[in-house]
Amino acid sequence: MHIAHEIAGVQYIHKRTEQPYKMDFHLHDRYEVYFFISGDVHYLIEKKVYPLAYGDLLLMNSRELHKPTYRSHTPYENIVIHFDPQAVERYAAPYGYNLLKCFHDRPQGEHNKIQLLPQQLEELLALYAKMDGLFSRPGDGSELLLMTYFIELLVLLNRAFTQNLSPLPSSVVPEKLAPVLDFIDHHLDHNLTLEALEQQFFMNRYYLSRLFRQSIGSTIHEYILLKRIAYAKKLLHDGHNVTDACQQSGFNDYSNFIRMFKRIVGVPPGQYRKQR
């Protein structure tokens, strides 16, 4: 099963796969609403790991690294909505309602999991059923209906987010790895090679590398690269020039920064800055 459509800056994907495929850490300019239906999955967002159960819902903004980790070959089903935040803000602006509150009003990598009451879960499932039906039987007004359902969904999520801001259960990374991740977050412009981290934490580099891969599901190098790109995107978005973004995010080689940014983001940093 695979339903995938995009209308007016909103991409809706409902898929079921018999054989889950490996996915690395990633980030994108769009925001994401992730609804879990079935499978054997742990979901990593920044430094938190969420074991997923039916009905769990996760929110990610454009600066939060995330990835699913499949713990077995159990069939996997989910519904994911990616959307351009600017595309939905203008719909609520005349009413003074912040549709993006649940994506913005929290620390990065915190409160990503939304606790839904049984009635709220029923309402959410009804909205997803309407969206599925909309794509299987398109007609006049489909684009308008999709935005209507999606805005209703965001209002529902914001209400649930406001009702319960206490941290929900999640498994954290191993105790030995937590200070390493914190150090990386706050020292992106420093030397973060395995050798440097080994000296900083008095931990054998090979053990550290193995522990990182087992716990996070990627290499330290991949993680640091994406964290630096995420920070560079923020700097460019805030008005910094390309050279400043390169240096402050920890890229010592300007040409390498341009190449890596374009490979991961899809456009060169100068173009990204102009678009923002």
BELJO-V642810 format. One record per residue. N is the residue number from 1. RES is the residue in one letter. PSI is psi as a letter, one per 40 degrees, with the letter a starting at -180 (NA if undefined). Layout:
BEGIN
n: <N;N>
res: <RES;RES>
psi: <PSI;PSI>
END
This chain:
BEGIN
n: <1;2;3;4;5;6;7;8;9;10;11;12;13;14;15;16;17;18;19;20;21;22;23;24;25;26;27;28;29;30;31;32;33;34;35;36;37;38;39;40;41;42;43;44;45;46;47;48;49;50;51;52;53;54;55;56;57;58;59;60;61;62;63;64;65;66;67;68;69;70;71;72;73;74;75;76;77;78;79;80;81;82;83;84;85;86;87;88;89;90;91;92;93;94;95;96;97;98;99;100;101;102;103;104;105;106;107;108;109;110;111;112;113;114;115;116;117;118;119;120;121;122;123;124;125;126;127;128;129;130;131;132;133;134;135;136;137;138;139;140;141;142;143;144;145;146;147;148;149;150;151;152;153;154;155;156;157;158;159;160;161;162;163;164;165;166;167;168;169;170;171;172;173;174;175;176;177;178;179;180;181;182;183;184;185;186;187;188;189;190;191;192;193;194;195;196;197;198;199;200;201;202;203;204;205;206;207;208;209;210;211;212;213;214;215;216;217;218;219;220;221;222;223;224;225;226;227;228;229;230;231;232;233;234;235;236;237;238;239;240;241;242;243;244;245;246;247;248;249;250;251;252;253;254;255;256;257;258;259;260;261;262;263;264;265;266;267;268;269;270;271;272;273;274;275;276>
res: <M;H;I;A;H;E;I;A;G;V;Q;Y;I;H;K;R;T;E;Q;P;Y;K;M;D;F;H;L;H;D;R;Y;E;V;Y;F;F;I;S;G;D;V;H;Y;L;I;E;K;K;V;Y;P;L;A;Y;G;D;L;L;L;M;N;S;R;E;L;H;K;P;T;Y;R;S;H;T;P;Y;E;N;I;V;I;H;F;D;P;Q;A;V;E;R;Y;A;A;P;Y;G;Y;N;L;L;K;C;F;H;D;R;P;Q;G;E;H;N;K;I;Q;L;L;P;Q;Q;L;E;E;L;L;A;L;Y;A;K;M;D;G;L;F;S;R;P;G;D;G;S;E;L;L;L;M;T;Y;F;I;E;L;L;V;L;L;N;R;A;F;T;Q;N;L;S;P;L;P;S;S;V;V;P;E;K;L;A;P;V;L;D;F;I;D;H;H;L;D;H;N;L;T;L;E;A;L;E;Q;Q;F;F;M;N;R;Y;Y;L;S;R;L;F;R;Q;S;I;G;S;T;I;H;E;Y;I;L;L;K;R;I;A;Y;A;K;K;L;L;H;D;G;H;N;V;T;D;A;C;Q;Q;S;G;F;N;D;Y;S;N;F;I;R;M;F;K;R;I;V;G;V;P;P;G;Q;Y;R;K;Q;R>
psi: <h;h;h;h;i;h;h;f;e;h;h;h;h;h;i;h;h;d;g;i;i;h;h;i;i;i;i;i;d;i;i;h;h;h;h;h;d;i;a;g;h;h;h;h;h;b;e;i;h;h;h;i;i;h;e;i;h;i;h;h;a;e;e;h;h;i;i;i;h;h;e;a;f;h;i;h;h;i;h;h;h;h;i;h;d;d;d;d;d;d;d;e;d;e;e;f;h;g;e;e;d;e;d;d;f;i;i;h;e;i;f;d;h;h;h;h;i;d;d;d;d;d;d;d;d;d;d;d;d;d;d;d;d;d;d;d;g;i;a;h;e;d;d;d;d;d;d;d;d;d;d;d;d;d;d;d;d;d;d;d;d;d;d;g;e;i;h;i;h;i;h;i;i;i;d;d;d;d;d;d;d;d;d;d;d;e;f;d;e;i;h;f;i;d;d;d;d;d;d;d;e;f;h;h;d;d;d;d;d;d;d;d;d;d;d;d;e;i;i;d;d;d;d;d;d;d;d;d;d;d;d;d;d;d;d;d;d;e;e;i;i;d;d;d;d;d;d;d;e;e;h;e;h;d;d;d;d;d;d;d;d;d;d;d;d;e;i;i;d;d;d;d;d;d;d;NA>
END
